[in-house]
Amino acid sequence: MERNFRGKRRSILVNKYFWFFVGFLTFVDALLFVSTNFSDSLIYREKKDDTTAGTKVVKSLFVPKKITLDTELYDLLMNKLANYKVSTSTQPIATSTIATSTVATSTKPVKPRLWPVKTVYPNVGALLPFNRIIAYYGNLYSTKMGVLGEYPEDEMLAKLQAEVEKWNIADPETKAIPALHYIAITAQESKGEDGKYRLRMPDSQIDKVLAMAAKINAIVFLDIQVGLSNVQTEVPLLEKYLKMPNVHFGIDPEFSMKTGARPGTVVGTFDAEDINFVANYLAGIVKQNNLPPKILVVHRYTEAMVTNYRKITPLPEVQIVMDMDGWGGKERKLDTYNAYIYQDPVQFTGFKIFYKNDILKAGTVLMTPNDLLRLTPRPIYIQYQ
């Protein structure tokens, strides 16, 4: 009897520990599930406590945010950007003759719609098309390369914010946000020590731009003019900045001198292969660092500046903007936009305004936000130089 009782007690204890162990594993599995599915989607609620001399920030965890893209809203906004104003259906044209009172009908051929471009949806956190970016372009060493380096810091930032406000008034449904678009590698007339006709800006200058942007909660674009170098060499050198969630990128085919010519003597070019290299490099950074999608701006104002555009591949991690970079009067700029941006669809479009060069000819005036909002498609990135 004693042996049987001990055997039963041992059996009871084994069963007890077994179910405790099963319960413990279930609890751990639940924790892992929560961690996996919510760790990247948690946000902090911040509450300021002004009862002390300083500001105390109280953070509360486990406030879930939406972790999927609102594709319905995305599609709606992309169609709004397409900005088609006429129906694409065939329209019967009625003609009559008095003698016979007969009616003949014919149809007009309708050009296919090029916009919006059918491509991949972006990852959660994408800025476009939910915002319109208003950027000031330039280099801190030069007052002639753009407004970013032309004015003292406070004056420049005030001017940028004024432009942002103009856009918010013109299109209140699309939030305009400020950006500083900094030329981090500039093409040069002299070949330099390595014969590449380009000059890399020191980190101290890029850091200054980041500090400026922080003052007005602006995003930053780093732009490169590779000269006789190439994107495969130059892009990785800026990786530490590209790991920052507020830093995006731009490349300028005009100063990519694949023929070996000196920058400024002829217009350069990038192929889709170059653009895809940059996009894939940025996508790798986004994936490795759990970042929201990057924006890649490609400047263009001639056909040959970008070759094989159909092979350019937007990615969920990288949104591509083809930026109309030409200067001149309104009609000239519109012709360039229609010829090389509208006709060669990639994903999003941009438009550059030159404060000085656009009004060199007597009687010309700068294009306004309302002028640009009439375009098909509407540009989502506006750059001022």
Order of alpha helices (4+ residues) and beta strands (2+ residues): alpha-beta-beta-alpha-beta-beta-beta-alpha-alpha-beta-beta-alpha-beta-alpha-alpha-beta-beta-alpha-beta-beta-beta-alpha-beta-alpha-beta
